[in-house]
Amino acid sequence: MISDPFESESQAASDESGLTRRDFLRLTSGVIVLFSLTGDVLGQIARDGPSSDLEDLNAWLAVGPDSRVTVFVPAPDVGQGTRTALAQMVAEELALPTASGSMVMGDTDRVPIPAPAGSTLATVGILVRAAAAEAREILAQMAADKWGVPRQLVEIRDGRAWRLGNTETAISLGDLTRGRRLLRRLQTPPSPKPRSAYQLVGKPVPRVDGLSLVTGRARFVADIRLPNMAYAKILRPPCLGARLLRADTRAASAQPGVIAVIEQGDFVAVVAAHPELAEKALRRIQAAWEEPDHPAMAALYADLRASAGLTERVREQGDVESAFASARHGFTASYRAPFVAHAPIEPHGAVAAEDGEKIVVYTGTQRPFAHREAVARALGWPPERVRVITTTVGGAFGGKNAADLSIEAARLTRALGRPVMVTHTRAEELTWNYFRPAALIDLQCGVSEAGEVVAWTCDSFNCGPVGAIPPYIFANQRISFHPCRPPLRQGEWRGLGGPANTFAREAHLDHIASELGQDPIEFRLHHLAPGSRMARVVSAVAERYRWQTRRTPTGLGVGFACAADSGTYVAQIAEVEVARLTGEVRVRRLLVAQDSGLIVNPDGIRNQIEGAVIMGLGFTLWEAVRYEQGRILTNTFTSYPIPAFPDTPAIDIVLVPNPDHPPQAAGTPAIFPIAAAVANAVFDATGKRIRELPLSPGRVRAALRKEV
């Protein structure tokens, strides 16, 4: 595919040699494809129309005089492999050789304005592919005009324009565009190539950034070195919400290698020539704090319920109360999930440097434009004076959206007039980042004499409504979300509240099927439209497993769950072993069937599914943020264990083809059903239903000793 541009981009991050988009457009001759679409994606331009000023235009793709293609992508690749998939889509439309282009991702001065939320391939991918298709048509028409032939007699492939029927007549794209600078605004995306003509889309392609990642050439934040750069450590409170009363920094200032101690209100930072010196000096600060009262962790779920705010109705359909009144069976239960950390292998970090009238921030974020806005607000500047460049990201999972460290680095750079790096230690990463919201979910279900769900209500506290709407045909349902006052800082996490809401729903349906004596998969299929995308993935995973009709618990330790998210449908079967003496749950095998629409790179999708379910095993079996008196107790990988290679089961993946549907999210949806599939498997093995995560050895042992 298109060659990996990461090495050159990393070099730009280290020496600031990367051109801005305005510079690129000013210097480039050749073909530049621009968008002036309507809709939220283009914000002000959509409302006011495209500007004639070049700097206001949003270039997505450019074909240069050297025949190389540069693609500008607002969403960075934070490990999903979107760089590779987007490169496949561009090369498919332009019929390019593998080393004929580069991709600029997540640099606010070089890429278009932010894309709408959602899967990168489902949003940005459509625009990038449309730009590539338009570039193909522009180039083909240029060649046709040059040769005086109809457009239909020109083919673009291998970086050249070819005249059909005359194999000796060809011209490179560079020669075709040399000395000419053409702008083309794309009002309506053209039709991409038909599937019958695909050569690259749908084929397994190695990651274009794979070599740089495994050889160490990829640059993370901690790898950046700028001339005269200093290193900072920030004075953090002893507990959440503590207020700084005073700080004696004299001893810290006297430490060797200390450049400055910056005090700006509650913000105190030590800046030194090396990070170790800054850390050593930081420990010499004598600080006094005012600590607030904090709720106890044991009261978490009661406090969430008591603090619930106004109900937000997510869905109300049919006559729920009448349906409950006529139901033959009723099933009510509550489900719980704790706060969970993101725990990326790479902690947060940021480097800020002055560049003329601008501040340039290098950081591993999922949202560079949001960081730009946040830094600009903190400095009291217009956003145009802040440039954010996304480096290689060592894991994010929704946890690198807040701009805390970017702001800290920018403030220190402004104060000192030199580049400054700020990074989290592991303890800081697990303490001061926000967490996945804890969840309390009340479910009530009414079932008819015939075994059909006739009424369903869900009250989801704190974690949000994502994943709360069931993918089943329930005629009467009421889904509600209750915002709460959480004791910890919380925010986006992979799938938001979807994994917790799915855990509750799929465990509850499993409970109902068992009580009714019905097969858990047949029970769900009965409530799905025949031939629907969800029914297809459920049937696909059952067929791969060779599922036999059964009534749980069977003692075998097999569980099922399914979910839908962001246009993707996924079903899973888990096989577990439960050690009755210790309560340890070991997942031996996982089967996953997934429909993500058009498959661009099957290897990339498989990698994302594997990563999602392995990460999901963490919060299913071990992960929970523990805290007391406002202090996070789980601030190491010893106290907060995440899955390791020995914990990884055999994973069998079925990619359910759906080429008529646009490509959708590939990684996150697979994390939704995993907790329910494993919990249902534990019930199948033991006959004990556990309704609180994680399924830790202590919780399983307690369940085995009593009814839950």
N, C-alpha and C positions, 0 to 999 in steps of 0.2 A: 504494500500500500504506500501512500504518500510517506516519504521518509520522515523520520523522527526529528522534529525541529527543537527538541528540548535542550540539546547541548547549546545551541546558539541562543536560545531564550535564557538559559541559565547564565550564559556569559553576559547577556544584556543586563541580567539582574545584578551581576557582580561589578560591571564597569559602567553601567548606565548608558550604554551605547545604543539601546533600542530606540528606533525612531518613533515619534508619536504618529497617530493616524493622520493628523494634519500634514506632518512632514512627509509621510509616505505618499499621500495623495498629491502633494505638491511636486515631488521629485519623480514620480512614476510616469512612464509612458506605457501605453498598452491599454488593456480593457479593465475597467473597474465597474462592478455591478453594485448598485445601490438599491435600497428599499425605501419606498414612501407609502407603506401600507396603512390602512386604518386600523383602529382598535387600540387597546391599552398598551400594546407592545411598544408603540412609538410615542405615547404620551403627548407632549406639547406639539410635536410635529404632526401627529394625527389630527389634532384640533385645528392647527393653524395652516396646515399644508406644508409641503416641502419648501425649504428655503433655497434661495439662489446662492447663498453664501456656502462655499464648499465645506467649511468646517462644521456646518450644521448637518451635513449629510452623513448617512450611516453606512459606510462601506462594509460589506460582508465578504467579498471575494474579489481578488485582483489577479489578472494574468499579466505578468511582466514581460519586458522585451527579451528576457533570457529564457522564455517559455515556462518559467516557474510560476506556480500558483500559490498565492498567499491567501489563507482563509482566516477571517477575524471572527472569533467566537466569544460572546460576552460571558458565558458560563464556563468556569474552569473545570478541568477534569480532576476530581479529588479522589481518584482511585477506581472509578467505575469503568474505565476503558472507553469513555466517550470520545477521547481523542482519536482512537483507532476507528471506531464506528463512523464518526463524522468523516474521517479521511476516506473510508470506503465509499461513503455516499457521494463525496465530491468526485473521487476518481472514477466512479461508475458513470456519472453523467458526462465527464470530460474524456473518458477512455484514456486516462493518463498512465504512464509507466510509474513504477514504484518510487522513484527518487526525483520527482518533479515538482515538489511543493513543500510548503511548511504551514504551520498552524500557530496563530497567536491566540492565546486563551487567557481571559481574566486580567487584562491590563486595561485599566479604565481610560487611558489616553490613546489606546490603539484599537479598541474593539467597539462595536455598536453599543447603544444604550441597552440596559438590562432587558432580557427576555422575560416573558411571563413565567410564573411559577409552574413547576411540573417537571416531568422527565425532560432531560436535555434533548434526547432524540425526538420526543414527541412535540417539542416546541421549537427550539433552535434548529434541530435537524431538518425540519421542513423548510425553514428559510434558507439554510445553507445549501440544501440540495436544489432549491429553486434557483438560487443565485448561480450555481454551477450549470444548471440546465440553460439559464439565460446566457451565460458566458459562452456555452457551446454554440448557441444559435447566433450570437453576435459574431463569433469567429468564423463560423461557417458562411455567414452572409458576406463577411469581409472577403473571404477567399473566393466566393462565387462572383462578387463584383470585380475582383481583380482579374479573374479568368474570363469574365463575360459569359457565365453559364448559370443556369437555374440553381437555386439553393439545394434542390434535391440531388444534384450531382456532386455534392461535397460531403465528405465524411471527416469527422474529427476523431483522431485516435493516435495514441503513442506520441503525444506532444506535437502533432503535425496535422495540417489540413491536406486531405487527399482528394484528387479529382477522380471520381468513379469512372471506370471504363478506360482510364489512362493511368496505369500504375506508375509511369515515370513522372507524372506531374504531382508534385507535393511541395509543401512549404512549411517550415517550422512556425510554431505560433509566435516565437520571438521575432522572426523575420517578417511575419505577417503584420505584427503590431509595431515594428521598430519605427521610432520617430513619430508615432501617432499616439495621442492621448485621448481616449474615448471614455466618456461617462455615460452610463445608461441607468436611468432610474427604473426600477422594476415595480410597475403598478399592480400587476396581478401575476402571481407565480405561475409559470408555465407548467405543462404536464411533464413529469419526469419520464425517463425511459420505461417502457412496459416491462413487466416481469420476465417476459419471454426473452428479453434482450440482456438480462442481467449477466454480468461476468464476475462481479466482485461481491455485490450485496447478497447475503445469505451464505457466504463461504467462510470457513474458519480462517482467520488471519491473525498471526501473532501480534501482540501489542507493539505499536510503533515506538513506544517509549520503554519497552522491556529491556533493551540492551543498556540504556543509560541507568535504569533502576538497579540492575544486578551488577553493574560494573562500578557503581558509585559516582558516575558522572552527573547524575541528577542532583540538582541543588535544592536542598531544603532551606528553611529560614536559618537554621543554625550553621549552614555552610557559607552564608554570605559574608564576604569580607570587603569592606569599602575603605578607602584611604582615611586614616585618622579616626577610625571607628572606635567607640568606647562601649562599655558594657555596664548595664544597670541592673540593680536589684531593688525591689520595691518593698517598703515596710508594710507588711500585711497585719491586719488585726488578729488578736488571739482567738476571736470567735466571730461568728456572723453578727453583723449589726453593731459591733463595738465602735465607739466614737473616741477618736484620739483627743486626749486632754492636753498632753505636752510631750515633747520628745527632746532629749538631750543628745545632740549629735556631735558634740565636740570630740569625743574619743574616736568616733568613726571617721571624722574629717582628718584626724592625725595619722590614720593608718597608711602604710606604704602603698603607693600605686593609686590612691584615691584621687580622682580628678575634681570631684565636687560632690557635695551633699545638697540636694535640691529639696527645699521645703516650700510647698504651695498649699497652705491650709492643711487638710487631712492627708495630702499627698506628700510622702517623704520617700526619696530615692537616693541611693548611693551609686555614683557613677565612677568606674575605675577602668584601668588599662586592661584588666583581664577579669573574666567573670568570677574566678575564685577569689580574687582580691575584693571584689564588690561584695560577695557573699560573706567573707570574713569580716569586713568592716560593718556590714549590716548588723551582725550579731553584737556589735559594740554599742548600738543605740539603746539608750535607756528611755523607754516609753511608758506612759501611764494612760490607761484606757478606762472608759466607762462602758461596762458591759450590761446589756439589757437582760431581762428575764426571757427564758426560752422554754417553749413547750417540750414535754418529754416525748421521746420517740414512741413509747408504749401507747400514748394517746393519739397517735397519728390519725387513724381512721375515724375515731370518734370526733376528733377536732375538725377533720374535713367535713364530716356530715353537719356538725354544729355550725360551721362557718359558711355553709353553702349560701350563695347569693341568689339572685333572681333566676328562675328557671328559664333556660333557652330551649324552646321547642325545636327539635331538629326535624322531626317528621310526625305528622298525625294523620292517620288514614283509617277510614271506616268508623264503626261504632265499637270502641274498645270495651266500654263498660257492659254493654249488652252482650257482647261476645263472651266476656268472662262469666256473666251470669248464666249463660247457656252451656258453658263448657262442662264436660264430664270429669276431667282431671285438671288439677291445678298444681303448678310447680313454681316455687319461689325460692330464691337463694341470693346470697351476696358473694361477690368475688373481690379479691384484693391483690394489688401489685404495688411494691414499694418504689421509692425513688431509685433510679439507676443512673450510673455515671456513663459518660461517653467512652472514657478510658482509651483514647487513641494512643498508638505506640509513640507517635511524635507529639510531645506537649506543645501548647500554644507558644508562639514566638512572633516577634515583629522587629523590623529594622526600619528606622526612619532617617532620612537625609534631606538636606536642603538642596534644591536645584534652582538657583536664581530666585524667582518670586514664588516658587512652589515648594511643597513638601512631598517627597516620594516615600511611600511606605511599601515595604516588601513583607508579605505575610502569607501564610497558608490558609486562606479563607475560602469558603464556598460563595461568599457574597462580596466581591470586591467593591461594587458600587455602593452597597450599604456601608462598608467601611469608609469609603470616601466621604459619604454624607456625614457619618458620625465624627470623623476626624475634623472635618470642616466646621461642624457645629462647635466642637470642643475648642477649636482655635478662634472661633468667631470669623471665619473666612468664608468666601464663596466656594462651592465645591470645585470649581474650575482650577483652584490653586492647590488642589490635592490630587496626587496620582497614586493609585494603588496597583501594585503588580503582584499577582498571585504566583508564588513559588510552587515547587512540588509539594504535595500535601501528604503527610504520613498518617492518614486517617482523619476523618472529621465526624461523620455520622450525624450531622446537624449541630455539632457542638462547637464549630468554629465560625459561627455567624456573628456573635457579639464582638465588638471592636475594642474591648478593654485595653489589650496590650498595644494595639495600633495607636490608640489615643495616648497611652503612656509614653510610647517611643516618640511620638510626634511632639508632645509637650517637652520632653527632655532635649530633643534636637533643637527646638526653638530656644530653650533656655541656654544651651551650651554652644550652639552654632557649629555642631559637628555631628556626624552620624552616630546613632545610639542603637544598640540591640537590647531588647528586653525579652527574656524567655521564662517560662514556668519550669520549676522543678516538678518532679512527679507528684510530690505532696501538694504543691500548689495547684497542679492540674486537677487532681482529684478533690480538691477542697473548694477552689474559687471559681471553677466553671459552673455553669448551671446544669441541672439534672433533668432526666426524663421525669415528668410529673408522676407522683404517686396516684393510684387509682382506687376508687371504691365504686363498685358497679352493682346495682340492684336489678335483678331480672325477675319478671313474673310472666308465666306462660299458661294459657288455657288450651286444653286439648279436647277434641270431640271424642265421642264414643268410637268413631272410626279411626282414631289415631291421627287426626289432622290438627295442626296448630291453627286455632281460630282466634287467638288473642295473644299479643306480645307487647310487653312494655319493658323499656330499658331506661334506667336512671343512672347516668354516668357522672360521677363526681370528680372534678378537678382535672382529669387527664385530657378532656376535650372530646369532641364528637366524632373524630376520624375513626372509621371502622365500626361505628355503633349501629349504622343502618344495616340490617341483615340482608344478605344477597338472595334471600328466599322469598317465595310468594306467600306472605302472611297477609290475609285480607284486612285484618284489623290490628293496627300497631301504633304505638306511641313511643317515640324516642326523645329523651330529654337530656340536656346537659346542664350541670349545676357548677358554675364557677365557684371556687373556694379560696380561702386565704391559706396558702401553703406555708409551712415553717421553713422551707428551704427555697433558694432561688431555682426556678425551673424554666425550661424553655424547650426549643425544638430538639427532638431526638429522632432517630431513624423511624419513620412511620408515625411520628407524633403519638397519639393515644391509640393508634390502630392495634398494636400487639396486645395491649391490655383489654380493649373492648372485644377483640377477637377471642382472646383467652376465655373471657366470661361467656360469650355467646356460644362458642363451640363446645366448651365444657358443659354448659347447661343443656344444650341439645343432646349431647351424649348421655347426660343423666336422664333426660326424658325418654330417649330411645331405650335405654336399659330398663327403666321402670315399666315401660310399655311392652317389654319383651320383643322389641324390634331390632333388626340389624341397623347399626349406626349409619352405614352408607346408604342403604335403601331408604331409611327414614329421611335423609337429606334429599336424595334424588326425588322422592315423592313430593317435595316442596320446591323443586326447581322446574323451570320450563323445559320440556324435552328438547334436546338439540341446542340449548343455550350454551354460551361459552363456559359458564360455570359447570353445567352438567357434563360438558365434554371433558374438562380437566378432572372432574371427579371420576368419571368412567375410565379415563386414561390411567390414572394412578391405581385404580382398583384392578384394571386389567393387567398392568405391569406386575402388581403384587400377587396376582391370581387369587384375589379375594374370594373367600367362600362365605356364604350367608352364615351369620353367627349371632348369638345373643350374649352380650357381655354381662358380667366378667367371665372370661374363659380361662384365666390363669396363664394365658400365653404372653401377655404384655404387648398387645398391639393396639395402637390408637390412631384415630383419623381426625382431621380438621381441614377446613378450607376457608378461603377469604378472597376478597376482591379489593384492589386498590389501584388508583391512577390508571384505569383502563386495562389492568392486568388481572388475570384470574389464576389462582394457584390452589392446589390440593396436595395434602401430605399424609403419609402414613409413617408412623414411628414404631420401631420395635425396641423394647427396653427390657433390662434385667433389674430387679429390685433385690438388694441384699437385705433380707428381713432382720438380720442381727444388727447391722450398722445403719440401715435406712438409706444407704447409698443407691442412687439411681444411675444406671449406665445405659446410654443410648447405643444400641448395637448397629442399627440400620435406619436410614431415612430414605424414603421415596418421595420425590417431588414431581408433580406434573404442572406445567405452567404455560399459559397462553399470554404472550406479550405482544401480540400482533405480528407484523412483519419482522422476521428475524434478520438483522443486519449482519451480526457476527455471532454464530452459535457458541463459539468458544468463550466470547466475552460474556454472554448471558449465563452460561454454565458457571463461569467463575464467580459472577455476581450472586447467583443462587447459592452456591456453596458457601460463599462468605456470609451471606445473610443468615442461613440456617445455623452455621457454626456460631456466629455472634448471638443468635437467638437462644442457643443452648446455654449461653452464659447467664442471661437474666432468667431463664427457665429453671436452672439448677443451682446457681450459686450467687449471682450478683444481687446485692442490696446495699444501698448507702445507709450506714449506721451513724447515728449522731446522738450526742447528749450535751446539754448546756450550750448549744450553739456551736459545738466543736465536731467536725467530721472525723469519725474514728477510722473510717476505711480510706486511708490516704496513701496506701502502698499496694503493690500488686500481691503482697502476702495477705493483707487484710481485705483486699478487694480482688479476689481471683477472677481471671478471665479464662476462657477456654484455651487449652494448649493442644499440641499435636496428639498426645495420648488420649485426649478427650474426644477426638474427632471420629465419628462413626463412618461406616461405609455409606456413601451418598449416591443414590441412583436417580438420575434426572431424565424426565421425559419432556421434551420441548414440543408442545402441541402446536402444529402449524396453523397460521391464520394470516396468510399473505395479503388478504384483501383489507386488512385493518392496519392503520399506520403503526409504526413501531412505538411501543409504550415503555413505561418504567420496567426495568429488568431485575434490579436487585432488591429494593426495599419490600415489595409485596411478599416475597418468600419469608420474611421475618414475622409476618402477621400470625400465621397458624401454628408456628412451631411449639409454643408453650402449651396450647390446647392439645395438640397431637400427642405430646409427651405426657401431659397430665392424664389424658384419656387412656394412654397405654399403661400408666401406673395403676389406674383404676382397674383396667382389664387384668393386670397381673395380681392385684392384691384385694380387689373388691372395696377399696377405700377411696373415696372421692375427696381430693384436696383442692380447696378453693382459694388458696393464697399462695402467691409466688414469693421467693423461689421454692422449688421442691427440694429443699435442703435435707441432709440426712436427719437432722433433729426433727424437722417438721414431718418427715415421712415416718420416723420411728414413733412419734406421738400418734400419728394416724393409725399405725398398725396396732397400737395399744388400746385405742378407743374408737368409737364411732365419730365421724366428722360429717 
